[in-house]
Amino acid sequence: MIRNIRDNSYDVIVVGARCAGASTAMLLARRGARVVVVDHDQPGTDTMSTHALMRAGVFQLRKWGLLHAIIGAGTPAVRRTSFIYDGEVLDIDLKDEDGIASLYAPRRTLLDATLANAAAVAGAELRYGTGFVGFVTDDLGRAIGAKVQTPAGVIEELHAPIVIGADGRRSTVARAAGARVMRTAQNTISCLYQYVRGLPNRGYRWHFAPGAAGGVIPTNEGLSCVFVGLPPEAQAELRKAGPLNLQQIASRFVPALADDLAGVQPTGVPVLFSGLPGFFRQSAGPGWALVGDAGYFRDPISAHGITDALRDAEILADAVIAGTVADYPALRDSLSSDFFALTDRLAGLDGTMGEVQNIHRALNRTMKANQRWVAGSSRDLPKAA
Ligand SMILES: Cc1cc2nc3c(=O)[nH]c(=O)nc-3n(C[C@H](O)[C@H](O)[C@H](O)COP(=O)(O)OP(=O)(O)OC[C@H]3O[C@@H](n4cnc5c(N)ncnc54)[C@H](O)[C@@H]3O)c2cc1C
């Protein structure tokens, strides 16, 4: 059954209500746009992702007036980042930069819900349990809205001059738009993560060992998110061996991480991301645009997807208001290009520890340039060199 409700008219339709979509919707609604957001998930649910925020991401949350809600919900402050290269430790204590002296890694159940709530408070209409199934098009085939399936299974037509796909790396909006992949990474990691109880908050701990990576990310409710990253073929071998056990895998591939985990109590079941090489997709066309992972996905090894999504939500929202959506992908790509290439090198998991450290130094330079760009203290585009 198809229902065509003519007054289902908006300025913007956003598909996906997590970090990219909810932020974009919030920013547009705060500027007076009539926004509807659809997501086939339910509010406050988890998704496959660890959730370490970098400084530019924390900056955005503070600027949008939402950091206090994240801190108020008991998200622990991260004041140190440690890089552990095959057991050799490099501790970096965080200094105040752009007014941010601590990082945070809120659970997605908290972060996405906080952003979605802020979007609703700003006036956006949120429709959960509702999936985008295709565009409504005009006689020339241009998108003029979205067909969505309601929780009751009814197909409804929503109308708007622009449909924003914030629907993740397997974006249905991208597919419906025929968005081309413009650039692809060579490498990916497989990543197994699990929450554990009983670890002190020692900040972010990023472990590297020959052919493997791992880490500890302190988060809400006294839990730490622990992960091991391996080349996809190694993970496949482990799967053949039987049920995945994070601590055993850590002791086999990242022994210094296994030392970190002595005495912890695992909670819940481990989650496996089997790997997907990064990409940039064509991210704007007539009547549509993509934001977040839908348009730009980088391997999780650099833990930057959420931070980038919060940056790009603002760039896209500004472009929608200014009527310059066609220019948005070029700016996003200039800000992200070097970071993408470095992440790809890191995801190869094939460097010596000295080479990995050099990649981290270059990543740090592009991160800082991005951070200054987001904070408005510099408009120079990031360069790794
Ligand atoms: C294993 C792993 C670890 C990671 N760790 C980190 C990290 O530590 N730090 C970090 O910053 N990033 C990390 N990332 C990256 C981060 O998860 C993503 O960059 C981020 O989730 C992108 O957000 P998004 O809003 O674009 O998409 P998503 O979070 O994927 O949300 C997309 C939403 O769209 C909805 N949707 C999809 N299709 C439809 C449809 N047809 N109709 C309606 N709704 C739809 C989905 O239900 C979903 O709610 C990690 C990723 C992985 C896989």
The ligand as a Tripos MOL2 file, in Angstrom:
@<TRIPOS>MOLECULE
LIG
   53    58     1     0     0
SMALL
NO_CHARGES

@<TRIPOS>ATOM
      1 C1         34.6630   -1.7940   14.6690 C.3       1 LIG1
      2 C2         34.5700   -0.3120   14.5530 C.ar      1 LIG1
      3 C3         35.1710    0.4750   15.5080 C.ar      1 LIG1
      4 C4         35.0880    1.8720   15.4040 C.ar      1 LIG1
      5 N1         35.6820    2.6370   16.3550 N.ar      1 LIG1
      6 C5         35.6050    3.9860   16.2890 C.ar      1 LIG1
      7 C6         36.1580    4.8200   17.3030 C.ar      1 LIG1
      8 O1         36.7290    4.3480   18.2960 O.2       1 LIG1
      9 N2         36.0450    6.1690   17.1680 N.ar      1 LIG1
     10 C7         35.4080    6.7440   16.0880 C.ar      1 LIG1
     11 O2         35.3490    7.9690   15.9950 O.2       1 LIG1
     12 N3         34.8630    5.9800   15.1230 N.ar      1 LIG1
     13 C8         34.9340    4.6250   15.2020 C.ar      1 LIG1
     14 N4         34.3540    3.8550   14.2340 N.ar      1 LIG1
     15 C9         33.6890    4.5290   13.1140 C.3       1 LIG1
     16 C10        32.2790    4.9550   13.5000 C.3       1 LIG1
     17 O3         31.5530    3.8650   14.0210 O.3       1 LIG1
     18 C11        31.5470    5.5020   12.2850 C.3       1 LIG1
     19 O4         32.3700    6.4350   11.6220 O.3       1 LIG1
     20 C12        30.2300    6.1570   12.6770 C.3       1 LIG1
     21 O5         29.3540    5.2100   13.2320 O.3       1 LIG1
     22 C13        29.5650    6.7780   11.4650 C.3       1 LIG1
     23 O6         28.3440    7.3120   11.8810 O.3       1 LIG1
     24 P1         27.1450    7.5190   10.8780 P.3       1 LIG1
     25 O7         26.1280    8.3000   11.6210 O.co2     1 LIG1
     26 O8         27.6880    8.0250    9.5890 O.co2     1 LIG1
     27 O9         26.6210    6.0580   10.5330 O.3       1 LIG1
     28 P2         26.0880    4.8920   11.4710 P.3       1 LIG1
     29 O10        26.5870    5.0240   12.8610 O.co2     1 LIG1
     30 O11        26.4180    3.6370   10.7270 O.co2     1 LIG1
     31 O12        24.5110    5.1090   11.5010 O.3       1 LIG1
     32 C14        23.7410    4.9240   10.3500 C.3       1 LIG1
     33 C15        22.2770    4.8480   10.7560 C.3       1 LIG1
     34 O13        21.5180    4.7860    9.5550 O.3       1 LIG1
     35 C16        20.4510    3.8800    9.7280 C.3       1 LIG1
     36 N5         20.0540    3.3640    8.4210 N.ar      1 LIG1
     37 C17        20.7850    2.6330    7.5540 C.ar      1 LIG1
     38 N6         20.0810    2.3800    6.4510 N.ar      1 LIG1
     39 C18        18.8620    2.9580    6.6180 C.ar      1 LIG1
     40 C19        17.6910    3.0440    5.8160 C.ar      1 LIG1
     41 N7         17.6120    2.5010    4.6060 N.pl3     1 LIG1
     42 N8         16.6200    3.7010    6.3220 N.ar      1 LIG1
     43 C20        16.6730    4.2730    7.5650 C.ar      1 LIG1
     44 N9         17.7510    4.2280    8.3590 N.ar      1 LIG1
     45 C21        18.8430    3.5780    7.8780 C.ar      1 LIG1
     46 C22        21.0130    2.7890   10.6300 C.3       1 LIG1
     47 O14        19.9460    2.1370   11.3140 O.3       1 LIG1
     48 C23        21.9180    3.5990   11.5640 C.3       1 LIG1
     49 O15        21.2370    3.9660   12.7400 O.3       1 LIG1
     50 C24        34.4180    2.4630   14.3160 C.ar      1 LIG1
     51 C25        33.8030    1.6620   13.3560 C.ar      1 LIG1
     52 C26        33.8790    0.2840   13.4780 C.ar      1 LIG1
     53 C27        33.1830   -0.5640   12.4430 C.3       1 LIG1
@<TRIPOS>BOND
     1     1     2 1
     2     2     3 ar
     3     2    52 ar
     4     3     4 ar
     5     4     5 ar
     6     4    50 ar
     7     5     6 ar
     8     6     7 ar
     9     6    13 1
    10     7     8 2
    11     7     9 ar
    12     9    10 ar
    13    10    11 2
    14    10    12 ar
    15    12    13 ar
    16    13    14 ar
    17    14    15 1
    18    14    50 ar
    19    15    16 1
    20    16    17 1
    21    16    18 1
    22    18    19 1
    23    18    20 1
    24    20    21 1
    25    20    22 1
    26    22    23 1
    27    23    24 1
    28    24    25 2
    29    24    26 1
    30    24    27 1
    31    27    28 1
    32    28    29 2
    33    28    30 1
    34    28    31 1
    35    31    32 1
    36    32    33 1
    37    33    34 1
    38    33    48 1
    39    34    35 1
    40    35    36 1
    41    35    46 1
    42    36    37 ar
    43    36    45 ar
    44    37    38 ar
    45    38    39 ar
    46    39    40 ar
    47    39    45 ar
    48    40    41 1
    49    40    42 ar
    50    42    43 ar
    51    43    44 ar
    52    44    45 ar
    53    46    47 1
    54    46    48 1
    55    48    49 1
    56    50    51 ar
    57    51    52 ar
    58    52    53 1
@<TRIPOS>SUBSTRUCTURE
     1 LIG1         1 GROUP 0 **** ****
